[in-house]
């Protein structure tokens, strides 16, 4: 029973973190590639058009995939990189808890990273890859 509770907790965490990323991704989607590129350029991010495209795709399509539990380790790492960038390029000057501080960004990055490697059995990764991995393991007698 404890394993089921852990799996449900991981699912709830993935949904919560994924919804937050999706909400921010949809804001970027609405702003469009030019709008996000201008924002990236304005704060001094290198390769602003490529960075903008990366953020829009990651925070929309990647967030949906994260919620579903697809490619969790890769997405966890990418979301962590996204949040490290947000901390250093946008939030660092405000401090940890000041107005515009990086506390939420830090928690989102850490949670995405942790859930990326501990997404639970209620994920497409587990459904598609977990069974295959179990079949490949030698059976002990």
Backbone bond lengths (Angstrom), bond angles and torsions (degrees), N, CA, C in turn:
res aa  C-N    CA-C-N  psi(-1)  N-CA   C-N-CA  omega(-1)  CA-C   N-CA-C  phi
1 X - - - 1.450 - - 1.525 111.28 -
2 X 1.338 116.40 -38.10 1.457 119.83 -179.28 1.529 111.76 -59.18
3 X 1.333 117.52 -37.22 1.464 121.26 178.52 1.524 111.12 -62.68
4 X 1.327 117.17 -38.98 1.472 120.22 178.02 1.515 111.00 -64.45
5 X 1.320 116.66 -40.18 1.467 120.55 178.73 1.531 109.77 -63.52
6 X 1.335 117.18 -42.79 1.469 120.58 177.47 1.524 110.91 -61.48
7 X 1.327 117.04 -40.70 1.465 120.63 -179.74 1.527 111.51 -66.62
8 X 1.317 116.80 -40.96 1.466 120.54 177.84 1.528 109.96 -66.63
9 X 1.327 117.46 -40.53 1.465 120.97 177.83 1.525 110.73 -62.45
10 X 1.324 117.54 -41.71 1.468 121.01 178.00 1.521 110.27 -64.60
11 X 1.325 117.70 -40.53 1.466 121.17 177.49 1.525 110.76 -62.47
12 X 1.321 116.58 -46.16 1.468 120.04 178.69 1.529 110.06 -60.34
13 X 1.331 117.03 -43.09 1.465 120.55 178.07 1.517 112.03 -62.27
14 X 1.348 116.99 -44.37 1.470 120.50 179.52 1.519 111.06 -62.80
15 X 1.320 116.90 -41.61 1.463 120.32 179.43 1.525 110.25 -64.77
16 X 1.320 117.31 -46.08 1.468 120.56 -178.46 1.531 111.36 -62.72
17 X 1.315 116.57 -49.66 1.467 120.27 -179.48 1.527 109.96 -65.66
18 X 1.323 116.49 -42.67 1.463 120.34 179.68 1.513 113.03 -62.37
19 X 1.325 117.36 -39.44 1.467 120.79 179.19 1.528 111.03 -64.45
20 X 1.312 117.02 -39.46 1.473 119.89 178.35 1.529 110.11 -64.70
21 X 1.339 117.11 -45.74 1.463 119.55 177.19 1.523 110.85 -62.70
22 X 1.320 117.49 -41.25 1.455 121.10 179.97 1.529 111.08 -62.97
23 X 1.325 117.46 -41.95 1.464 120.45 178.86 1.534 110.65 -59.60
24 X 1.325 116.64 -44.01 1.467 120.20 178.53 1.527 111.04 -70.01
25 X 1.324 116.44 -36.05 1.460 119.95 177.04 1.516 111.94 -64.67
26 X 1.332 117.15 -40.13 1.461 120.01 178.67 1.528 111.73 -67.08
27 X 1.333 116.91 -32.51 1.472 119.47 173.53 1.526 109.87 -62.29
28 X 1.319 116.06 -43.22 1.464 120.11 178.69 1.525 110.61 -67.67
29 X 1.335 117.02 -39.88 1.460 121.41 177.33 1.530 109.70 -58.29
30 X 1.349 116.49 -45.20 1.469 121.09 179.16 1.519 111.90 -63.93
31 X 1.325 116.92 -36.02 1.473 120.52 179.13 1.525 110.46 -70.40
32 X 1.317 116.83 -24.13 1.457 121.20 179.20 1.521 111.94 81.93
33 X 1.318 114.46 163.84 1.458 120.11 -177.82 1.525 111.34 -60.17
34 X 1.337 117.36 -41.19 1.470 119.71 179.57 1.523 111.83 -64.56
35 X 1.332 116.71 -42.35 1.461 120.39 179.96 1.518 112.40 -63.83
36 X 1.321 116.47 -44.50 1.471 120.19 -179.69 1.524 109.86 -70.62
37 X 1.327 117.25 -37.29 1.468 120.59 176.71 1.522 110.16 -61.25
38 X 1.320 117.56 -42.86 1.475 120.93 177.68 1.526 111.16 -63.27
39 X 1.324 116.20 -39.79 1.465 119.66 177.51 1.529 110.42 -63.35
40 X 1.331 116.47 -45.73 1.471 120.98 179.86 1.526 110.39 -62.00
41 X 1.296 115.79 -42.56 1.459 120.66 179.12 1.531 110.80 -64.24
42 X 1.333 116.07 -40.83 1.460 121.37 -178.74 1.516 113.85 -63.68
43 X 1.330 117.56 -29.16 1.463 119.30 179.61 1.523 111.83 -98.36
44 X 1.345 116.07 3.13 1.455 120.16 172.74 1.514 116.09 87.19
45 X 1.332 117.36 18.47 1.465 120.22 178.91 1.527 108.49 -71.49
46 X 1.335 117.59 131.69 1.460 119.20 177.40 1.533 110.52 -67.43
47 X 1.316 116.32 152.63 1.464 122.49 -178.72 1.529 110.80 48.22
48 X 1.337 117.17 61.18 1.466 120.13 -171.84 1.531 114.26 -61.35
49 X 1.329 118.78 -36.44 1.465 119.59 -179.78 1.532 110.91 -68.29
50 X 1.317 116.58 -42.67 1.460 120.60 178.44 1.526 110.52 -66.99
51 X 1.322 116.53 -41.02 1.470 120.76 177.82 1.527 110.43 -62.76
52 X 1.317 117.13 -41.47 1.462 121.64 179.53 1.523 110.70 -63.08
53 X 1.315 116.51 -46.09 1.466 120.53 179.10 1.531 110.29 -62.06
54 X 1.330 116.93 -44.32 1.461 121.82 177.59 1.526 110.68 -56.29
55 X 1.331 117.34 -47.80 1.464 120.69 -177.58 1.519 112.24 -66.12
56 X 1.320 117.07 -42.95 1.465 120.32 -179.19 1.529 110.39 -62.07
57 X 1.324 116.86 -47.62 1.464 120.58 -178.58 1.527 110.52 -67.37
58 X 1.326 117.41 -47.22 1.462 120.67 -178.15 1.522 111.41 -61.67
59 X 1.317 116.60 -47.01 1.459 119.85 -172.86 1.529 113.43 -80.76
60 X 1.323 118.74 -7.96 1.467 120.16 173.84 1.527 109.60 -107.68
61 X 1.303 116.77 -71.94 1.466 121.03 -177.75 1.534 110.13 -64.18
62 X 1.332 116.82 -43.21 1.461 120.70 179.09 1.520 112.06 -62.47
63 X 1.326 117.53 -37.41 1.462 120.39 179.73 1.526 111.11 -66.19
64 X 1.323 117.09 -41.38 1.464 120.59 177.84 1.534 109.92 -63.98
65 X 1.319 116.58 -43.15 1.464 120.85 178.34 1.532 110.66 -63.94
66 X 1.333 117.21 -38.46 1.462 121.90 178.79 1.526 110.55 -62.61
67 X 1.320 116.41 -44.30 1.459 121.11 178.55 1.532 109.97 -60.77
68 X 1.335 116.18 -43.71 1.466 120.70 -179.63 1.526 112.00 -72.63
69 X 1.317 116.69 -20.75 1.456 120.44 179.17 1.507 113.52 88.77
70 X 1.322 116.67 37.71 1.463 122.10 179.85 1.524 109.32 -106.13
71 X 1.329 116.63 131.46 1.471 122.32 177.30 1.526 111.55 55.24
72 X 1.301 116.55 42.68 1.467 121.35 -173.11 1.532 114.89 -57.44
73 X 1.321 120.34 -46.98 1.473 117.86 -179.68 1.528 112.85 -60.84
74 X 1.315 116.57 -41.26 1.469 120.54 -180.00 1.523 110.07 -65.40
75 X 1.322 116.94 -47.85 1.463 120.08 -179.78 1.519 111.62 -65.45
76 X 1.329 117.65 -38.81 1.459 119.93 177.06 1.517 111.56 -58.13
77 X 1.327 116.34 -45.06 1.472 120.48 177.04 1.526 111.81 -64.26
78 X 1.331 117.20 -43.95 1.469 120.31 -178.97 1.526 111.95 -64.90
79 X 1.333 116.65 -40.76 1.466 119.41 176.74 1.528 110.68 -65.08
80 X 1.317 117.58 -38.02 1.467 120.34 177.34 1.530 110.18 -63.31
81 X 1.325 117.04 -43.30 1.475 120.67 176.81 1.527 110.12 -61.66
82 X 1.329 116.83 -43.44 1.461 122.29 176.97 1.525 110.27 -55.27
83 X 1.327 116.73 -46.19 1.462 120.46 -176.89 1.532 112.53 -73.39
84 X 1.317 117.77 -33.31 1.474 119.55 174.10 1.520 109.22 -62.23
85 X 1.331 116.56 -42.89 1.458 120.05 176.20 1.519 112.05 -61.13
86 X 1.335 116.62 -43.02 1.467 120.56 179.33 1.530 111.06 -63.46
87 X 1.325 116.37 -38.88 1.466 119.14 178.32 1.519 109.98 -62.29
88 X 1.332 117.29 -51.73 1.456 120.11 -173.35 1.522 113.80 -75.58
89 X 1.324 118.54 -33.95 1.461 120.26 -176.34 1.520 113.22 -89.91
90 X 1.353 118.05 -24.71 1.464 119.31 -171.67 1.528 112.95 -121.70
91 X 1.313 118.89 -46.93 1.464 121.57 -164.60 1.525 116.54 -103.87
92 X 1.299 119.24 -14.29 1.463 121.47 -170.64 1.527 112.82 -59.70
93 X 1.314 117.40 -41.93 1.468 120.35 -177.61 1.526 112.93 -63.56
94 X 1.335 117.57 -24.10 1.464 120.97 -179.31 1.525 112.14 -82.14
95 X 1.325 117.06 -9.12 1.455 120.01 -179.21 1.519 111.76 82.13
96 X 1.301 115.04 -178.67 1.455 120.46 -176.07 1.526 112.26 -67.37
97 X 1.336 116.91 -48.19 1.460 119.59 -172.95 1.520 114.52 -119.38
98 X 1.310 118.53 7.69 1.457 120.27 178.07 1.516 111.89 -72.01
99 X 1.329 115.83 175.90 1.467 120.66 175.38 1.532 108.17 -57.48
100 X 1.330 116.81 121.43 1.462 120.25 -176.41 1.515 113.31 76.86
101 X 1.331 116.64 17.30 1.464 121.58 -178.82 1.523 112.36 -66.75
102 X 1.295 115.53 173.85 1.458 119.83 -172.01 1.523 114.50 -100.25
103 X 1.330 118.95 13.35 1.459 119.56 -177.51 1.530 112.30 -61.27
104 X 1.321 119.18 -45.58 1.458 121.44 179.78 1.526 110.68 -65.80
105 X 1.307 116.65 -41.18 1.462 121.50 -179.44 1.531 109.84 -63.60
106 X 1.317 116.75 -42.06 1.462 121.81 178.25 1.527 111.09 -62.06
107 X 1.323 116.79 -46.46 1.463 121.22 -179.32 1.528 110.79 -66.29
108 X 1.322 117.77 -41.53 1.466 120.08 179.04 1.525 111.56 -62.08
109 X 1.314 116.68 -44.13 1.457 120.13 179.30 1.516 112.27 -64.00
110 X 1.324 116.52 -44.43 1.464 120.54 179.97 1.526 111.22 -67.39
111 X 1.329 117.09 -41.21 1.466 120.42 179.65 1.524 110.73 -66.05
112 X 1.325 117.20 -42.32 1.467 120.32 178.61 1.527 110.46 -62.19
113 X 1.305 116.50 -41.76 1.461 120.57 178.97 1.535 110.68 -63.90
114 X 1.321 116.87 -47.50 1.463 120.60 -179.87 1.525 111.44 -63.19
115 X 1.327 116.98 -44.88 1.463 120.42 -179.50 1.527 111.75 -70.97
116 X 1.317 116.73 -26.29 1.455 119.81 176.52 1.513 112.40 -63.75
117 X 1.315 116.47 -30.67 1.459 120.00 -179.43 1.528 112.63 -105.48
118 X 1.316 116.55 -2.30 1.468 121.50 179.33 1.523 109.10 -142.22
119 X 1.320 116.33 53.91 1.459 121.48 -173.49 1.509 115.89 -78.34
120 X 1.297 117.58 -8.24 1.449 121.14 177.36 1.522 113.61 84.41
121 X 1.327 113.66 172.69 1.464 119.92 -177.77 1.514 112.64 -82.57
122 X 1.319 118.41 -10.90 1.459 121.58 177.21 1.530 109.28 -90.88
123 X 1.318 115.02 57.65 1.460 121.75 -178.92 1.520 108.64 -142.01
124 X 1.313 115.83 154.46 1.458 118.98 176.67 1.523 111.04 -66.46
125 X 1.327 117.25 -32.40 1.468 119.98 175.83 1.529 110.40 -55.71
126 X 1.319 115.80 -47.86 1.462 119.38 -178.97 1.527 110.70 -67.04
127 X 1.326 116.01 -42.42 1.453 119.81 -179.31 1.530 110.93 -62.16
128 X 1.326 116.59 -43.79 1.467 120.60 -175.98 1.520 113.24 -84.82
129 X 1.325 117.46 -39.23 1.466 120.94 -174.06 1.518 113.20 -104.35
130 X 1.305 118.02 -30.66 1.457 121.48 -176.57 1.512 113.04 -63.35
131 X 1.322 116.34 -42.80 1.462 119.91 179.49 1.518 110.73 -67.01
132 X 1.329 116.10 -40.31 1.467 120.10 179.48 1.521 110.35 -63.33
133 X 1.322 117.16 -40.25 1.468 120.99 179.70 1.530 110.14 -65.55
134 X 1.339 117.49 -39.33 1.461 120.22 179.32 1.525 111.50 -66.13
135 X 1.330 117.09 -37.46 1.461 119.93 178.89 1.530 110.89 -67.20
136 X 1.326 117.51 -31.45 1.457 121.08 -177.71 1.527 111.97 -76.72
137 X 1.341 117.52 -21.60 1.463 120.30 -179.69 1.528 109.72 -69.55
138 X 1.317 117.62 137.87 1.473 119.85 177.17 1.520 109.66 -68.45
139 X 1.296 115.61 139.05 1.464 121.59 179.16 1.519 109.60 -81.78
140 X 1.323 116.72 132.39 1.460 121.17 176.87 1.529 108.82 -94.93
141 X 1.286 114.67 145.12 1.481 119.29 -179.08 1.498 110.47 -107.11
